[in-house]
Amino acid sequence: MPELQGRVGNRHDRDRAGAAADRLCMLASTMSTERFPLPSEGIKGGRDSDTATATCFCGSVQILFPLKKPGYVDSFICNCADCRKITASMFASNFIVKDSATQHVRGRDKLTKFAQSKTIASGNTMENHFCSVCGTLMYRISSGFPGMLITRIGTVDDFDLHETALKPSVEVFTENRVCWLKGAEGVKQEKGMGSLAG
């Protein structure tokens, strides 16, 4: 019998998991699959909303952030070597919000931090905040921009906001962009940190 219990698990855990899955299905059926293709409990967004949520891949960490100034600062694409390495991609799409205007809805205790300065072009120390469960990079904090969170656009639950309110206004470190990618359409192109530097 112990082998059977090990294979089927605890009935209470299965019931709880089933109830959570049912809640997610109900949530998904009430929202557009285009806007929220990866539904998570508590998601918020919308073009006319003052706030939206960003959630890690597994749903353990979620933040509520402002979509309007003064809490929302800017959005940008970065081609620097550091962003390429930390995202395991060719660039990072980011937005900046004030830490004081951002709320950790859940999972702040699940964030793991890693900080270093050796690969940062500015020489600033960059502190990275990852979900300790799934590894999603939720945001970064630069010593050069105190009180600001550099958050990943891809973590935002409402995908419509990726193309509207959070569309990048500038692309930086264009001199490091790979040759097989062109600059983002309708986005200001700048070498180095450009207008973000100051």
C-alpha positions as CSV (number, residue, x, y, z in Angstrom):
1,M,0.0,0.0,0.0
2,P,2.8,2.6,0.6
3,E,3.8,2.3,-3.1
4,L,0.2,3.0,-4.1
5,Q,-0.1,6.0,-1.8
6,G,3.2,7.4,-3.1
7,R,1.9,7.1,-6.7
8,V,-1.5,8.7,-6.2
9,G,-0.5,11.2,-3.5
10,N,-2.4,12.6,-0.7
11,R,-6.2,12.9,-1.4
12,H,-6.3,16.4,0.3
13,D,-3.5,17.6,-2.0
14,R,-5.3,16.3,-5.1
15,D,-8.5,17.9,-4.0
16,R,-6.8,21.2,-3.4
17,A,-5.0,21.1,-6.8
18,G,-8.3,20.2,-8.5
19,A,-10.0,23.2,-6.9
20,A,-7.2,25.5,-7.9
21,A,-7.4,24.2,-11.5
22,D,-11.1,24.8,-11.5
23,R,-10.6,28.4,-10.4
24,L,-8.1,29.0,-13.1
25,C,-10.4,27.5,-15.8
26,M,-13.3,29.8,-14.6
27,L,-10.9,32.7,-14.7
28,A,-9.7,31.9,-18.1
29,S,-13.2,31.5,-19.5
30,T,-14.1,35.0,-18.3
31,M,-11.1,36.7,-20.0
32,S,-10.0,37.0,-23.6
33,T,-7.3,34.4,-24.4
34,E,-5.5,37.1,-26.5
35,R,-5.1,39.4,-23.5
36,F,-4.5,36.8,-20.8
37,P,-3.1,33.7,-22.5
38,L,-1.4,32.5,-19.3
39,P,-4.1,33.2,-16.6
40,S,-3.0,33.4,-13.0
41,E,-5.1,34.1,-9.9
42,G,-5.6,37.8,-9.2
43,I,-4.6,39.2,-12.6
44,K,-5.4,42.8,-13.4
45,G,-4.9,45.0,-16.5
46,G,-6.6,46.9,-19.2
47,R,-5.8,49.9,-21.4
48,D,-7.9,52.2,-19.2
49,S,-6.7,50.8,-15.9
50,D,-4.4,52.7,-13.5
51,T,-2.7,49.4,-12.5
52,A,-1.8,46.0,-13.8
53,T,-0.2,42.8,-12.6
54,A,3.0,41.0,-13.5
55,T,3.3,37.4,-12.5
56,C,6.1,34.8,-12.8
57,F,5.7,31.8,-14.9
58,C,4.6,29.5,-12.1
59,G,2.3,32.1,-10.4
60,S,4.2,32.1,-7.1
61,V,5.3,35.8,-7.4
62,Q,3.0,38.6,-8.4
63,I,3.3,42.4,-8.3
64,L,0.8,45.2,-8.9
65,F,2.3,48.2,-10.6
66,P,1.2,51.6,-11.9
67,L,0.4,52.2,-15.6
68,K,0.4,56.0,-15.3
69,K,2.8,58.6,-14.2
70,P,4.2,59.5,-11.7
71,G,4.6,55.8,-10.7
72,Y,5.2,54.6,-14.2
73,V,8.4,56.0,-15.6
74,D,9.2,54.6,-19.0
75,S,9.7,51.5,-21.2
76,F,12.7,50.5,-23.3
77,I,14.5,47.7,-25.2
78,C,18.0,47.0,-24.2
79,N,20.6,45.2,-26.3
80,C,23.5,45.4,-23.8
81,A,25.6,42.3,-23.2
82,D,24.4,42.1,-19.6
83,C,20.7,42.1,-20.6
84,R,21.4,39.5,-23.3
85,K,23.1,37.2,-20.9
86,I,20.6,37.6,-18.0
87,T,17.6,36.9,-20.3
88,A,19.3,34.2,-22.3
89,S,18.0,36.1,-25.4
90,M,19.2,38.8,-27.8
91,F,17.6,41.7,-26.0
92,A,15.5,42.6,-23.0
93,S,12.1,44.5,-23.1
94,N,11.7,46.5,-19.9
95,F,9.6,49.1,-18.1
96,I,10.6,51.2,-15.2
97,V,8.3,51.8,-12.2
98,K,8.8,53.5,-8.9
99,D,9.3,50.9,-6.1
100,S,7.2,53.0,-3.8
101,A,4.2,52.8,-6.3
102,T,4.5,49.0,-6.7
103,Q,2.9,46.4,-4.4
104,H,4.0,42.8,-4.0
105,V,0.7,40.9,-4.1
106,R,2.2,37.6,-3.3
107,G,5.5,35.7,-3.2
108,R,7.9,38.4,-2.1
109,D,9.4,35.8,0.2
110,K,9.9,33.6,-2.9
111,L,12.2,36.1,-4.6
112,T,15.9,35.2,-4.8
113,K,18.4,38.0,-5.2
114,F,21.7,38.1,-7.2
115,A,23.7,41.2,-7.5
116,Q,26.9,42.1,-9.4
117,S,28.5,44.9,-11.4
118,K,31.2,43.3,-13.5
119,T,29.1,43.0,-16.7
120,I,27.2,46.3,-16.3
121,A,28.3,48.9,-18.9
122,S,27.7,51.8,-16.5
123,G,29.6,50.1,-13.6
124,N,26.5,50.3,-11.5
125,T,25.5,47.3,-9.3
126,M,22.5,45.5,-10.7
127,E,20.4,43.4,-8.2
128,N,18.3,40.8,-10.0
129,H,15.1,39.4,-8.4
130,F,14.1,35.9,-9.6
131,C,11.3,33.6,-8.6
132,S,13.0,30.9,-6.5
133,V,10.4,28.3,-7.8
134,C,10.4,28.8,-11.6
135,G,13.4,31.1,-12.2
136,T,11.5,34.0,-13.8
137,L,13.4,37.3,-13.6
138,M,10.7,39.6,-12.2
139,Y,12.8,42.8,-12.0
140,R,16.2,44.4,-11.5
141,I,17.3,47.3,-9.3
142,S,20.3,49.4,-10.4
143,S,22.4,51.3,-7.9
144,G,22.4,54.1,-10.5
145,F,18.6,54.4,-10.3
146,P,17.6,54.1,-6.6
147,G,13.9,53.6,-5.9
148,M,13.2,52.2,-9.3
149,L,12.3,48.7,-10.5
150,I,13.4,47.7,-14.0
151,T,10.6,45.2,-14.7
152,R,10.3,42.7,-17.6
153,I,7.4,43.5,-20.1
154,G,7.0,39.7,-20.7
155,T,5.9,39.2,-17.1
156,V,2.9,41.5,-17.5
157,D,-0.3,39.4,-17.4
158,D,-2.4,41.5,-19.9
159,F,-0.6,40.8,-23.2
160,D,-2.6,43.7,-24.8
161,L,-0.5,46.1,-22.6
162,H,2.7,44.8,-24.2
163,E,1.6,46.5,-27.4
164,T,-0.1,49.6,-26.0
165,A,0.7,51.2,-22.6
166,L,4.1,49.3,-22.3
167,K,5.3,49.6,-25.9
168,P,8.9,50.7,-25.6
169,S,9.7,54.4,-26.3
170,V,13.4,53.8,-26.8
171,E,15.9,51.1,-27.8
172,V,19.3,51.4,-26.2
173,F,22.7,49.9,-26.8
174,T,21.8,49.6,-30.5
175,E,25.5,49.2,-31.3
176,N,25.3,45.8,-29.6
177,R,22.2,44.6,-31.4
178,V,22.7,41.4,-33.4
179,C,23.0,41.9,-37.1
180,W,20.0,39.7,-37.9
181,L,17.5,41.9,-35.9
182,K,16.4,45.3,-37.0
183,G,15.5,48.1,-34.6
184,A,12.0,48.1,-33.2
185,E,9.5,49.9,-35.4
186,G,8.5,53.4,-34.3
187,V,11.0,53.3,-31.4
188,K,13.8,55.8,-30.9
189,Q,17.2,54.2,-31.5
190,E,20.1,55.2,-29.2
191,K,23.7,54.1,-28.6
192,G,24.8,53.3,-25.1
193,M,22.2,54.2,-22.4
194,G,21.1,57.3,-24.4
195,S,18.3,59.3,-22.9
196,L,18.0,56.7,-20.0
197,A,21.3,57.8,-18.7
198,G,20.1,61.1,-17.4
